[in-house]
Amino acid sequence: MKYERIRNLREDKDLTQTDIAKYLHISQRTYSRYENDERAIPTEILSLLADFHNTSTDYLIERTDVKKAYPVSQKRAKRKATSL
């Protein structure tokens, strides 16, 4: 599966692969491999990308065309607040 939406969302924000890689704390090469389907995207990274782009993981992997993010769970909201 080629992750065209991940690339399109990045390009829509005029960001480079390096910009996103820094956000994810990975190398640009690793991120490039994710975008080009040369390496499977770990669930944690996919979730971080969905949060970054304010969408759902289902949208990123083209299981839905609905771009809107899912509501944040109480547990995840607490975890996110403490990580800031």
FIBA-675188 format. One record per residue: residue in three letters; chain; x, y, z of N, C-alpha, C, O, CB in turn. Coordinates in Angstrom, 3 decimals. Glycine has a CB too. Layout:
FIBA-675188
- ALA,A,X,Y,Z,X,Y,Z,X,Y,Z,X,Y,Z,X,Y,Z .
...
This chain:
FIBA-675188
- MET,A,0.853,-1.176,0.000,0.000,0.000,0.000,0.896,1.235,0.000,1.749,1.381,0.876,-0.969,0.000,1.228 .
- LYS,A,0.717,2.097,-0.943,1.458,3.355,-0.984,0.666,4.386,-0.182,-0.547,4.520,-0.343,1.695,3.839,-2.467 .
- TYR,A,1.360,5.096,0.665,0.701,6.040,1.568,0.634,7.428,0.945,1.301,8.359,1.397,1.435,6.100,2.915 .
- GLU,A,-0.179,7.549,-0.097,-0.294,8.810,-0.820,-0.875,9.919,0.050,-0.479,11.078,-0.074,-1.152,8.622,-2.054 .
- ARG,A,-1.801,9.576,0.919,-2.418,10.614,1.747,-1.422,11.206,2.728,-1.478,12.401,3.020,-3.616,10.050,2.504 .
- ILE,A,-0.524,10.402,3.233,0.478,10.912,4.157,1.371,11.920,3.422,1.698,12.979,3.957,1.326,9.748,4.756 .
- ARG,A,1.746,11.586,2.227,2.547,12.510,1.415,1.742,13.760,1.060,2.245,14.876,1.187,3.036,11.813,0.130 .
- ASN,A,0.510,13.583,0.620,-0.315,14.730,0.228,-0.555,15.686,1.393,-0.479,16.903,1.223,-1.650,14.250,-0.324 .
- LEU,A,-0.842,15.144,2.567,-1.063,16.000,3.733,0.205,16.771,4.089,0.144,17.951,4.435,-1.528,15.162,4.935 .
- ARG,A,1.336,16.112,4.006,2.612,16.778,4.276,2.855,17.897,3.271,3.208,19.014,3.649,3.772,15.766,4.236 .
- GLU,A,2.668,17.597,2.004,2.901,18.592,0.955,1.897,19.740,1.027,2.246,20.880,0.720,2.835,17.933,-0.417 .
- ASP,A,0.657,19.459,1.425,-0.351,20.515,1.577,0.073,21.550,2.614,-0.308,22.718,2.530,-1.698,19.909,1.971 .
- LYS,A,0.861,21.115,3.589,1.353,22.019,4.637,2.736,22.581,4.299,3.361,23.241,5.129,1.405,21.287,5.982 .
- ASP,A,3.208,22.318,3.085,4.542,22.763,2.646,5.643,22.320,3.607,6.551,23.087,3.928,4.568,24.285,2.508 .
- LEU,A,5.548,21.081,4.056,6.557,20.510,4.945,7.418,19.512,4.181,6.969,18.892,3.217,5.894,19.830,6.164 .
- THR,A,8.632,19.373,4.618,9.527,18.383,4.013,9.454,17.077,4.804,8.913,17.029,5.909,10.992,18.914,3.965 .
- GLN,A,9.999,16.046,4.223,10.091,14.781,4.948,10.928,14.967,6.206,10.645,14.353,7.235,10.698,13.677,4.053 .
- THR,A,11.936,15.791,6.133,12.784,16.058,7.290,11.986,16.717,8.410,12.180,16.387,9.580,13.966,16.945,6.891 .
- ASP,A,11.095,17.639,8.070,10.254,18.293,9.080,9.417,17.260,9.842,9.365,17.277,11.072,9.329,19.342,8.415 .
- ILE,A,8.777,16.378,9.111,7.926,15.369,9.744,8.783,14.371,10.523,8.412,13.959,11.622,7.070,14.633,8.683 .
- ALA,A,9.906,13.991,9.967,10.805,13.050,10.649,11.263,13.606,11.990,11.330,12.868,12.973,12.024,12.737,9.769 .
- LYS,A,11.581,14.901,12.043,11.978,15.524,13.314,10.847,15.451,14.333,11.083,15.159,15.505,12.391,16.991,13.091 .
- TYR,A,9.618,15.717,13.888,8.460,15.636,14.768,8.297,14.220,15.328,7.935,14.040,16.490,7.190,16.062,14.018 .
- LEU,A,8.566,13.231,14.496,8.403,11.825,14.889,9.641,11.254,15.593,9.606,10.133,16.100,8.088,10.984,13.663 .
- HIS,A,10.719,12.017,15.622,11.984,11.572,16.225,12.553,10.343,15.507,13.001,9.378,16.127,11.777,11.254,17.714 .
- ILE,A,12.514,10.423,14.174,13.084,9.372,13.332,13.922,10.041,12.251,13.900,11.265,12.117,11.965,8.465,12.702 .
- SER,A,14.657,9.250,11.484,15.455,9.824,10.401,14.568,10.135,9.192,13.481,9.581,9.032,16.596,8.858,9.998 .
- GLN,A,15.066,11.030,8.358,14.337,11.369,7.130,14.232,10.135,6.232,13.211,9.927,5.576,15.041,12.534,6.372 .
- ARG,A,15.277,9.326,6.206,15.279,8.118,5.368,14.197,7.134,5.814,13.507,6.539,4.985,16.660,7.436,5.413 .
- THR,A,14.057,6.970,7.118,13.010,6.082,7.633,11.635,6.613,7.236,10.773,5.854,6.793,13.112,5.944,9.175 .
- TYR,A,11.437,7.916,7.396,10.145,8.498,7.020,9.890,8.318,5.524,8.775,7.987,5.121,10.097,9.997,7.393 .
- SER,A,10.900,8.530,4.716,10.760,8.342,3.276,10.338,6.912,2.953,9.504,6.687,2.076,12.073,8.679,2.562 .
- ARG,A,10.914,5.957,3.662,10.539,4.551,3.450,9.082,4.305,3.816,8.413,3.497,3.171,11.445,3.625,4.273 .
- TYR,A,8.586,4.984,4.834,7.164,4.857,5.176,6.296,5.394,4.032,5.363,4.727,3.586,6.848,5.615,6.498 .
- GLU,A,6.613,6.600,3.566,5.813,7.217,2.496,5.814,6.383,1.229,4.803,6.312,0.529,6.334,8.611,2.186 .
- ASN,A,6.932,5.754,0.930,7.063,4.988,-0.310,6.748,3.511,-0.160,6.992,2.719,-1.070,8.443,5.135,-0.843 .
- ASP,A,6.206,3.146,0.988,5.825,1.763,1.274,6.992,0.792,1.132,6.832,-0.333,0.659,4.701,1.340,0.355 .
- GLU,A,8.158,1.248,1.549,9.318,0.376,1.582,9.498,-0.213,2.977,10.320,-1.104,3.192,10.577,1.140,1.153 .
- ARG,A,8.721,0.298,3.910,8.783,-0.159,5.294,7.407,0.036,5.918,6.768,1.067,5.709,9.887,0.608,6.102 .
- ALA,A,6.954,-0.944,6.676,5.648,-0.844,7.337,5.695,0.254,8.397,6.695,0.409,9.098,5.242,-2.206,7.979 .
- ILE,A,4.611,1.009,8.506,4.534,2.080,9.494,4.029,1.503,10.808,2.931,0.949,10.855,3.610,3.231,9.004 .
- PRO,A,4.814,1.624,11.880,4.354,1.133,13.182,3.087,1.882,13.615,2.899,3.050,13.277,5.471,1.294,14.250 .
- THR,A,2.245,1.209,14.350,0.983,1.784,14.798,1.189,3.091,15.545,0.431,4.042,15.353,0.246,0.801,15.679 .
- GLU,A,2.201,3.145,16.391,2.466,4.359,17.166,2.786,5.547,16.256,2.318,6.659,16.501,3.624,4.123,18.140 .
- ILE,A,3.569,5.317,15.224,3.923,6.373,14.267,2.690,6.792,13.478,2.466,7.983,13.262,5.043,5.894,13.303 .
- LEU,A,1.894,5.828,13.051,0.675,6.130,12.309,-0.270,6.983,13.155,-0.891,7.920,12.654,-0.025,4.832,11.870 .
- SER,A,-0.369,6.653,14.423,-1.206,7.420,15.341,-0.682,8.850,15.509,-1.461,9.803,15.524,-1.276,6.720,16.703 .
- LEU,A,0.638,8.992,15.634,1.236,10.326,15.745,0.992,11.156,14.480,0.730,12.356,14.558,2.746,10.209,16.013 .
- LEU,A,1.081,10.513,13.328,0.811,11.213,12.071,-0.642,11.663,11.987,-0.931,12.770,11.531,1.149,10.315,10.880 .
- ALA,A,-1.553,10.804,12.426,-2.971,11.175,12.422,-3.203,12.371,13.343,-3.927,13.299,12.982,-3.852,9.976,12.861 .
- ASP,A,-2.597,12.356,14.520,-2.723,13.487,15.437,-2.134,14.755,14.818,-2.743,15.823,14.887,-2.028,13.174,16.772 .
- PHE,A,-0.966,14.638,14.224,-0.294,15.793,13.622,-1.157,16.424,12.535,-1.260,17.648,12.447,1.065,15.378,13.038 .
- HIS,A,-1.770,15.590,11.715,-2.577,16.080,10.598,-4.054,16.263,10.968,-4.878,16.603,10.119,-2.462,15.123,9.427 .
- ASN,A,-4.373,16.035,12.237,-5.747,16.184,12.727,-6.733,15.367,11.888,-7.736,15.880,11.391,-6.155,17.663,12.719 .
- THR,A,-6.418,14.101,11.752,-7.271,13.187,10.999,-7.236,11.826,11.689,-6.701,11.702,12.791,-6.810,13.075,9.505 .
- SER,A,-7.795,10.821,11.057,-7.799,9.478,11.644,-6.792,8.584,10.936,-6.392,8.850,9.803,-9.207,8.856,11.569 .
- THR,A,-6.397,7.541,11.610,-5.513,6.571,10.972,-6.228,5.900,9.807,-5.600,5.562,8.803,-5.033,5.516,11.989 .
- ASP,A,-7.531,5.706,9.934,-8.303,5.109,8.832,-8.230,5.977,7.577,-8.158,5.458,6.463,-9.775,4.912,9.249 .
- TYR,A,-8.248,7.297,7.756,-8.113,8.185,6.600,-6.718,8.046,5.981,-6.576,7.993,4.759,-8.376,9.656,7.011 .
- LEU,A,-5.703,7.990,6.828,-4.334,7.893,6.320,-4.106,6.633,5.499,-3.389,6.663,4.499,-3.352,7.931,7.468 .
- ILE,A,-4.714,5.527,5.916,-4.497,4.264,5.188,-5.622,3.982,4.184,-5.746,2.873,3.665,-4.385,3.094,6.180 .
- GLU,A,-6.439,5.012,3.925,-7.485,4.976,2.895,-8.592,3.957,3.156,-9.154,3.376,2.228,-6.864,4.684,1.571 .
- ARG,A,-8.894,3.753,4.441,-10.047,2.912,4.777,-11.325,3.733,4.762,-12.425,3.182,4.741,-9.859,2.250,6.154 .
- THR,A,-11.175,5.065,4.773,-12.311,5.964,4.703,-11.887,7.225,3.964,-10.702,7.546,3.880,-12.849,6.301,6.120 .
- ASP,A,-12.878,7.931,3.429,-12.611,9.216,2.789,-12.969,10.377,3.710,-12.853,11.540,3.322,-13.389,9.328,1.478 .
- VAL,A,-13.402,10.064,4.925,-13.758,11.091,5.906,-12.479,11.542,6.602,-11.832,10.766,7.306,-14.811,10.555,6.946 .
- LYS,A,-12.126,12.801,6.395,-10.858,13.325,6.907,-10.923,13.695,8.386,-9.888,13.775,9.049,-10.443,14.535,6.105 .
- LYS,A,-12.118,13.919,8.905,-12.287,14.372,10.285,-11.711,13.358,11.280,-11.893,12.148,11.146,-13.772,14.617,10.583 .
- ALA,A,-11.013,13.897,12.279,-10.418,13.045,13.312,-11.494,12.491,14.233,-12.562,13.082,14.391,-9.375,13.827,14.127 .
- TYR,A,-11.193,11.347,14.837,-12.088,10.773,15.832,-12.000,11.591,17.118,-10.983,12.239,17.366,-11.741,9.283,16.098 .
- PRO,A,-13.056,11.568,17.941,-12.949,12.241,19.246,-11.839,11.601,20.082,-11.616,10.392,20.007,-14.304,12.178,20.010 .
- VAL,A,-11.157,12.408,20.867,-10.056,11.928,21.697,-10.615,11.292,22.962,-11.491,11.856,23.618,-9.082,13.079,22.048 .
- SER,A,-10.098,10.106,23.301,-10.539,9.419,24.519,-10.007,10.156,25.746,-9.020,10.886,25.652,-10.064,7.938,24.524 .
- GLN,A,-10.651,9.969,26.889,-10.221,10.599,28.141,-8.789,10.198,28.479,-7.981,11.044,28.862,-11.168,10.214,29.295 .
- LYS,A,-8.475,8.924,28.342,-7.148,8.409,28.670,-6.085,9.063,27.791,-5.033,9.479,28.278,-7.108,6.879,28.507 .
- ARG,A,-6.368,9.148,26.498,-5.411,9.734,25.564,-5.256,11.233,25.807,-4.155,11.769,25.678,-5.851,9.476,24.118 .
- ALA,A,-6.343,11.910,26.158,-6.274,13.343,26.429,-5.390,13.610,27.643,-4.613,14.564,27.638,-7.685,13.923,26.654 .
- LYS,A,-5.496,12.779,28.687,-4.653,12.947,29.868,-3.191,12.704,29.524,-2.315,13.460,29.945,-5.098,11.998,30.988 .
- ARG,A,-2.928,11.652,28.762,-1.554,11.311,28.374,-0.950,12.439,27.530,0.217,12.791,27.703,-1.522,9.970,27.587 .
- LYS,A,-1.737,12.992,26.632,-1.270,14.066,25.768,-0.977,15.332,26.575,0.006,16.024,26.313,-2.307,14.359,24.679 .
- ALA,A,-1.830,15.633,27.556,-1.655,16.816,28.378,-0.411,16.731,29.237,0.258,17.742,29.455,-2.861,17.026,29.247 .
- THR,A,-0.087,15.546,29.730,1.091,15.405,30.583,2.378,15.369,29.782,3.451,15.594,30.342,0.981,14.156,31.419 .
- SER,A,2.303,15.092,28.483,3.515,15.029,27.674,3.929,16.415,27.166,5.007,16.560,26.590,3.307,14.081,26.494 .
- LEU,A,3.104,17.411,27.369,3.446,18.763,26.913,4.345,19.410,27.851,4.743,20.555,27.636,2.242,19.607,26.725 .
